[in-house]
Amino acid sequence: MSARRLCRRSTSIFLAGIVISLVLFYSYREDGQRTPNFFFSTAFTTVVTTVTLYKTTTAAAVPTTSTDARTKLEKHFYRGDGLLEVNYGGAHPIFELVRRAERDWEDKLKRASKTLVDAVKEYRRRYNRDPPKGFDIWWKYVTEHNVQLPDEYDQIFHDLEPFWGLEPSDLFKTQAELETRIDSYTIGKQDGSDVDVLTYAFTEGRYDQLIAGSKKIIALLSEIQHLLPDFRMTISPHDGPNFLSDWEIKRATLEAAAAKTYLERETLPKVTSSGWITACPPRSLARRIPINLEIPFAPSSKKTFIYNHRQTMDPCIHPSHFYRHGQFLSHNNGPRPQSTMIPEFSYCATTLHHNIRIPVPYGWVEDVTPRDQDPDFDDKVDDRLLWRGSNTGIFHASSTRWKDSHRDFLVRTTNDFDGSLDMLMPTNKDDRSVGNPRKLKKSVINPTFFDIAFSKEPISCSKDVCPVLEEIYPWRPYMKQDEAGTYRYVLDVDGNGWSGRFKRLITSNSLIFKSTIYPEWYTDRISAWVHYVPVQVDLSDLHDCLVFFRGDGNGEGSHDDLGKKIAKAGREWSLKFWRHEDINAYFFRLILEYARLMSSDRAAMSYTSNF
């Protein structure tokens, strides 16, 4: 058959598929209701099938350079920003990402210290100093309570290291000033007393609201307070961080810390500019592409997936975050950075802030109960991706850029039925090339793939904007746990700060997809692609990740077996690595480190041995 006749035949097949899809799409629209999920699924499958037929019938007429997909698989490109760039001549990248993550996780578990001697040596190797005084007591707690990965506390080092380069007397002054700063509270232990609130400074009328977080922290620490040294810890009561770093100041303090010297506050570099990018290195991508919120950030045309979740949280190398997250959009181009490093603790922090993060017990659950409301993965009947939540993340007013904030963007993107998108279709096996993305209609994909909406009614909005939100977004009743438990796939995203629901979600039998800009206390103690599916802040990989696990609209090409495996590993991780004992182990070590840092004799507050 000639190439011309093949072309005509394939065109006829393709057009017929489109007509069938449109008939299915419109035939069940009554009273403005959307087409039922079954017909969306059928339409989706029809389009995919016709595209496949089109490509098959034209294969004889189009030359190809690959004769054997099994032996000609090409390699994907691992970029320096934490993203894998897809090579369409390679296998579907999620196969490789899962294998790589599983291998790294097993290696991390195997090399964990088994004795106090091992732990001290590993501490010195990593941080080039002795552990803090009380490290042996901490180690005893860790071993008695079966705390896993006893070496993986790099987050504490990263949070505290800049303060090692500051003159201790200046730190004391800064701490004293901080305790009187509005909207802060200080907890601590004095002269061997129990841990309690020592001081607080709140906006008038907000005591009950702002002191609430301290109660959970004090209750948690009461389990180990007899083991703790005296300390004073000033904490921000707000969901998000508030102390932006100046890159020159932070660099200077880190260099001083590495050289084991101190800088006085008066000798620190002067702050010369304002904005988010002042926290980024001079040669970073964020510095090379100045923020201009008047012009939409151009999305990349390349397909990418996360391989290093921590790196992808950094807006200095991913400046699109400034355009896509309420943490940044709430302050436009950004505030003026601090003139020194201020040792305030907070419930979360971005890579641009120098707030010291704590393991917040908010939202902690031991297990999802009752257990019969969380069916096994195979018994969950809805394979759409679920998300419900309030429209938090930014205040919605005419003066703010709320339309591009992360939660607004999520709801708008997944409920958009206009136009098309390019999707990377799943392959049944990892010995076949993934091939080029396919262009598919959003009106078919999104209703089939997602059940995403805001809950109840608009909040966090001005009187003139609240009605607008109610009109343009889908709003659904609060979803009870037994209903939410029927979904195989669940999404977790940031709110006004970190997500307080991740612990509950990952403890379920569902596969959790997670998007965030906040590295947390457990980030070094969990593994993306082993325990959850990482999603980019701009959601550019969301459809591609979901279709890999659930398959197309008819379930073809699904890898629900792998999804079940990750969901099971996530639940097991939560029950084994995120107990009260694990939170306390982190808090215990953090307080030991901080007590030494705030001592006038740091050497005396170190754990020395002949190991």
N, C-alpha and C positions, 0 to 999 in steps of 0.2 A: 504494500500500500504506500502511495506517495506521501511525502511530508505534507503537501498541501491538503490532501484528503484527511490525514491525521489531524491536522490543525482544525479543519472544519468540524470534524467529529468531536474533538475535545471541547471546542467552543460550545457546541450544542449541549453536550453533557453538563458543562459548567453552568450555562444559562438555565438549563432545566432545574439544576439544583437550587439556584437562587430563587427561581419562581416557587418551587416547593417550600423553601424556607419562608418566603414572604407569606404564602398562603397559611402555613402553620402559625406564623407570627400574628396574623390579623384575624384568623377565623374564630378565635375564642376571646376577642376583646369585646366586652359588653360593659356598658355604663362606665367606661373609662378605666376598667380594671386591666391589670397587666396579664399577659398570657401565662397560664399555669406552667409550673416548672417542667412538667412532662413535655409540653410542646416546645418549650425553649430547648430542652435537651435534645429532642428529635431534630429541631431545626439546626442546632449546633452540629449534631452528628452528620446531617445531610450536607452542610457546607463543607465540613472536613472531608467527607467522602468524595464529594465532587471535585474538590481541590486535588485529592489523591488520584482520582481517575484522570484528571486533566494532566497531572504530571506523568502518570503512567503511559497514557496514550501518546504523549509527545516525546517520550523518552527516545524512540527510534529516530526522531527527527532532530534531536538536540545532542550534539557531541558531549561526552563526559570525560573527565580526566581520571576518574577513579574507577577501576575495574573490580576491585575486591575490597569492600568496606571493612572486612575483618582484618586485613593486613595493612590498610592504608590510613588507619585512624591517626589524626594529627593531634598535637598537644595544645592545650589551652594555655593562656598567658596569665601568670600570677603577677599582678601589678603591685607596686609598692604602697598602695593606699588601702590594702586589705580586700581588694576586689579581684575576682577571677574574671578575665575577659574571655568570652566564649569564642572558640574556633569552631565554626560550623562543620568542619571536617573531622572533629573529634567526637567522642562519645558524649552522651548527655552529661553535663558537668556535675550534676548532683550525685551521680554514682561515685565519681572521683572525690568529691567534697566529703561525702560520708565516710568513705574508706580512709581518707587522710585524717579526718577528725577522730575516727575510732582508733587509729594507730597512735596518734599523738596522746589521746586520753589514756590509753593503756600504758604508754611509756611514762606518763606523769604519775600514774598510780604505782608503777613498779619502782620508780626511783625515790619514792617518799621515804623520809628518814624513819628508822625503826627504833632508834635509841636516842637518849639525850645527847650522847657523844656525837652521833650522826647529825642531830638537829643543830647543835652548836657549830659544828664544822660547816654545815651547809649555810647557816646564818652568816658566818664570817666570810664565806666564799661569795655570797650574793651581795652583802652590804658593806664589806670591808671595815667592820667594827664588831666589838663584842655585843652579845645580846643584852637586853636591859636586865637590871636587877629583878629577881623574882622569876626569871625565865625557867628555872628548874621547877618552881611551884606551878607555873603555867603548864609545863610539860607533863607534870604529874596529873593535872586536871585533864589534859588532852588524852592521855593514855587511859585513865580511869573511865572516861566517858566515850572512848572509841571514836574520837574526832579524826576524820580522814584528812589526808593531804596536809600534814602539819608544817610543811615548808612553804605552802602557797599563800603568803601574806604580803606579796609585793605591793598591793594597793596601799597598805599602811606606809611602806617605805616611800612610795611616790607622793603620798599626801603630806608626809612630815619632813621629807628631806630638805625642802627649801628653808625651813625654819632652823635647820642645823647651821646654816650660814649666817644667822643673825646673832648679834651680841645678846647673851642671856638677859642682861639687865634691861635691854630694850624690849625684849619679849615680855618681861614682867610688867613693864609700863603699858605696853600695848594690851596685855591681858586685863589689867586694871581698868583701862579706858573702855575696853570692850564690854565689861560687865555692867557699865552704866549706859550703854548704847540702847536706844529704844528698840523694842521688839527683840529681846534676847532673854534667855534665862540661863543660870549657871547651876549645874549640879556638881556634887563632889562629896568628898569624905575628909573630915577634919579631926585630927587627934584621935584617929581610930574609930570615929563614929560610924553610924550607918550612912549609906549613900542617900542624899536628900537634895532638895532644891536649896541652894545657899543664897542666891539673890535672883531678882528678876526685874526687868524694865519693859513694861508693855504700854502700848497706846491705851489711853483711858477707855474703859468700858469693854476691853477685849481680853481680860484676864482669863475667864473661863475657857474661851476658845483657844488662846495661845499656850496656856499651861497644860493643856490636855496631853500633848505628846510626851511630856516629862513623866507622867504617871506610868505609862507603859515601860519606859526606859528604866525607871527606878524599880519597878516590880521585877523586871528582868534581871537587873544587876543585884537585887537582893539575894539571889541564889549564890553569888560569888563574892559578895561584899567583904566577907571575912578574909578573903585572900588578897584584896586589893590594897595598894599603898594609898596614902593621902593624895588627893588630886582636886583640881578645879577645872571644869570643862564648860565653856560657854557655848550655848547651842542656839541657832536660829530656829524659831518656831514655825517658819513658813515652809511651804512645800518645796520651793526651789532654792538654789544658791544665790548669793548676793554680792560676793567679793570677786570682781573681775581682776585678773592678774595683768600686770604690765610685763611684756616679754623680757625687756632689758633688766628689770628688777629681779625677776625670777631667775634669769640666766646668771646674774651676778651672785645671787645667794646660793645657787646650786654649785657654781664654781668654787665659792668659798667653802661650802660644805665638803666638796671633794678634796680640797686642799687642807681640810681640818683647821680652818681659820674662821674668824668672825668678821662681819661687817656691821658698823654702827648705822643706825637708822638715818642719821644726817648725811652719811656718805653714799647712800644708795643713789643710783641714777635717777634723774628727775623725769617725771611724767611730762611728755611734750605733746601728746595728742590723745584723742578720745576714740571710742568705738571698739567693737568686738575684735577687729583685726590687730589691735595693739597687743593682744595676748598671743599672737602668732609669730613664728620666726620670720625674719625679714625676707627670706627667699621662698616662703611657703606659697602655695597656690592662692590662698586667701589674700595675701598681700599683693600678688600679681594681678588679681582680678578684684579690684575694689568693689565694695558693696554698692549697688545702685538698685534700690527696691522699686524704682519707677519702671525698670525694664525687667521683664520676666527672665529668670535664669534659664539659659538654653539647655534642655536635657540632652544627654548623650545619645547618639544613635546606636551605640554598641550595647550588646546584651552582656550584662554582668551579674555575678552572684557574689555573696559575701564568703570569704574564707577566713578572715580575721575580724571578728565583730568589734573588738575594741578599737581597732584602727578606723573602722568606718564610722565611729561615733565622733571623730575629731573634725570639727568644721574648718580647721586650718588646712586640711588636705581634702575636705569635702565642703567647699564654701556654699554649695546648694542648700545646706542646712539653715543658713541665714535667711533663706527665702521660704523654707518649708516647715519651720518649727516655731511654736509660740514662745518658747523660751527666749528666742532671739527677736522674733517679730514684735514682741511686746515692747521692746525698747528700740525699735527701728535699727539704726546703724550701731547702736550700742552705747553704754554709759562710759563715763571716765573711769579708768582703772584706779586701783588703790595706790597710794604713794609708798606703801610698804606691804609686807606679807602679814596678814592678820589671822591669828590662829583661832578662827571660829569654826565650830562644828556645824554640820547641816545634814539634813535627811538625804540629800543627793548633791551632786556637783557635776558640771560638765568638765571637759578637758581645758576650758578657758578660765575656769574659776579655781581659786585656791582654798575654798572651803574644805574642811576635813570631813569626809563622809563617815557616817556611823551605820552600823547594821540595824536599821529601823525595825522594831517588832510589829509595826502597824500592818495589819492584814495577815499576820501569821496564823496559820491553822496547822494543827497536827495532821489532819486528814480531811478529805472531803466526806462529810457525813450528812444524812445517812448514806451508807455505801450503795444501797439499791437505787439511788438517784444518779449514780455514775456508772452506767453499764460498761461492760467490756468494749474495747474498740470495735470489735466485729459486730457487736449488738447495737451500736449507735446507728440510727436509721437515716440521719440527715448528713449528706456529705458536702453541704455548703460551708463556707468559712463564716463563722459567727463572730460578731462584735456588737456589744451594746455598751453605752456609756453616756455620760453627760457631755455637753459641749464646753468642756473646760479646756485649758491650755492657753487661753488668751481672753482678755475682756473684749466682748463684742460691742463696739461703738463705732460711730462714723469716723472717729479719729484713729482707729486702729486697723491693721491689715489682717483682720480675722479670716477673710476668705481663703488665705493661703496657709493658715495655721494647721498643724498636723492632723488634728481630729476633724476639722472642717474639710480638709483636703481628702482625708480617708473616706468620709461619707459621700462627698461629692464624686470622687473618682469611681467608687464601686457602685454608685447608683446612676452613672452616666450611660444613657442609651443611644447617644448620638455618635456617629462616626464608627471608626474601626480601630483595631490595635493589632500589633504584630506579636504573635505568641510563639514561643519555642515549644513545639509539640514533643511529648514524651516518646521515647523508643522503648520497646519491650525489653531489650537486653543492652548490656553495656559494650557489646562488640559491634555495634552499628553506629554510624555517624548520625549526629542529631539533625543535621540538615538546616536549611535556612528557615527562619520564622515564617509563619503563615498569617496573612492578614484576615482577621475575622471581625464580625460585627459586634460592637459592644451591646447592642440590643439583644443579642443571643447569649453572649458570654456572661455578662454581669448578673442578670437575674438567676442564671443557672448556678453560678459559682459562689455568690455572696448573699448572706443575710446580715447586712450591716446597716444600722440606723442609730440615731440618738434615742435616749430613753426619756419617756414621760413628756417633759416640756422644757422650753429654753430657760437657761439660767445664765449667770455671768454675762449679762447684756444690758445695754441702756434701753430706756423705754421706747425709743424710736426704732431700735434694731431688733428687739425681741420678736415683734410681729413678722419681720422679714425672715428671721430664722425659721419661724413656725411655718412659713409659706414655702420656703425653698428646699427644706430638708425633710426626709422621712422621720417621723416620730412614732415610736412604738411603746406599748406599755412595758413596765418593768417585767423582765423575764425571770420566772422562778427557776430554782436550781434544777428541779426535775425536768423542766423543758430544755434548759441549757445543756443538760447532761445527754441529750439525744444527738448532739452534734459531734462529728468526728474531729473537725478542725476548728480551732478557736484562735483568734488574734488577740495579742496583748500590745497596747501602745501607751505612750506617756500621756499624762494628764497635765496638771499644773506643774508637776515635777515628775519624779519617778513613778512607776506603776506599783500601787499597793496591792494589786490583785494577782501578780505573777505567781506568788507562792501557792495560792489556792488553785490557780489554773493548771500549773505544772504538776500538781499533786493528783490531778484527775487522770482518767484514761484517754483523754483527747490529745491529739497532736497539737502542740502550741507553736504558733508563729509569733515572733517577737520583733518589734521595731522600737529602737530607743536611741537617745543621744547620751544617756547617763551610764558611765561605768559604775558598777556597784561593788559592794564588799565581796560578793561571791563571784565576780566576773572571772577571776583566775581559777575558780574552783568548780566551774561548769564548762561544758563544751558545746558550742553550736554545732549542729548536724549530728550530734550524739544524743543530746537531751531536748533540743528544740530546733526549730527552723528559723534562722535569722533573716530578717527582711529589711531592706534599705529604707531610709527615712523618706525618700521620694517615691517609694512604692513601685519603682520601675521593675522590680523582680517579683512582685506579688502574684500576678497571674501565672507567670512561668513556674514559680514554686508550687502553687496550688495544683495546676494541671498535671504536674509530674506525679503527685501523690494520688489525686482523685481520678485522674484520667479525663477524657473528654466528656461531652454531655451524656454519653452512653456508657461511660466507665471504661472505654477502650484505652489501652496504654497506661492504666493505673498501676501505681506501685504502693497500694495500700498495705501490703505486707511490710514494706520498709517503713511506712508511716506508723504502723502499729508497733514496730520495733523501737522507733525513736520515742513514741508516746510512752511505752512501757519503761524505757530507760529514763525518761524524764521523771516519771512518777517515782521510780526506785531511787533516783538521785535525790529528790525532794525529801523522801522519808529517811534517807541515810546521811545526807550532807546539809540539810537545812532544818535541823532540830533546834530546840532551845539551847542545847549544849553547844551546837556549832556557832550560833550567834554569840553566846557568852564567851566561847573560846576566842572569837575575833575581838570582841569588846575587851576582854581581859588583856590580850596582847596589845591592843591599841592603847589602853590606859597605862600599861607598863612603859610603853615607848613614850607616851606623852608626859608621864611623870618624870622620866629622865630628861626629856627635852626641856622641861620647865624648871629644872634644877640648876642651882648655881654651881654645883659640883657634879657634872655629868659622869665623870669617871667613877665616883663613888656610887652612882646609881646604875652601874653596869654590872653584868654578871661575868665574873672572871673565873677561869679554871685553867687547868693544865692540859686540857684536851688538845 
